[in-house]
């Protein structure tokens, strides 16, 4: 029996731990596999997957590069390397890594999704749409790519973008009715179109699936405020307040805006833009920030960051990847 065969059970165990979000246990399993067979590209790729989920990007890059050095035709670490570069804001490097994965395996769908995410964050909406659609061609049941397509149309300002966003979010929901981000995205479109009954229903579905979905709570509170249902507004804003402690600055800015605290909302929004949590394009369209749009400082702030070319929506996600 070869060394690699002794390592296989440990690699499998590491993969299970990643699926269970037990990343420290996964690291130990992959390292044991590497001790047995240092030239196992699967072990190094798996180790990178555990590191990226913990936000240990330098370690993840080292692991993926080691996997690639062992087997340069192994498409998975190229894709995963693209994910790391995306999270680090190294967009050009991310695209190059995704392209390499596709060059190796044209039928590998995940790099197309990664490209879509990067192009969305670069405000290159047409390229993002093409990338998500290519992923969907290869994998029609990809909930994440239907959701991503909805996000592009939600942010892009065009005549039929809202219709296309709704269609994409509904497709994601048809595939997986328990995918709360798609319900939240659908609610965002309805909220912006002032279709408050539909928006409220969508946000309620998102919250039923994930009661700690703070952004959906905020948007639901905002809807109730717009239709003068003060008791319902107060109930939701109180629950949202209890969820705010660990939220990113952008969501906290929305909370303060909905609560009527303009100065604090603008202060948090500036921090969020500096941290690249969301871009000026969405801040201009986000209905949760409507109450601060008439403040001159709002336009000044967005112009400041638009001129710097800040990307939108760059946040760290959990990756369950191969």
NORVEN-V864194 format. One line per field, one symbol per residue. phi: phi as a letter, one per 20 degrees, with the letter a starting at -180 (. if undefined). A space follows every 10 residues. Layout:
phi->???
This chain:
phi->.fgfffegff ffffffffge meffffgfff ffffffcfde ffffffffff fffemeffff fgffffffff bfeefgffff fffffffeme ffffffffff ffffcfeeef fffffgffff femeffffgg ffffffffbg efgfffffff ffffefdbfd ffffffffff fffgfbfeef gffffffgff ffemefffff fffffffffc geffffffff ffffffdmef ffgfffffff gfefgdefff ffffgfffen efffffffff ffffemfbdg ffgfdfffdg fdfeegffff fffgeffemf edmecedfdd ce
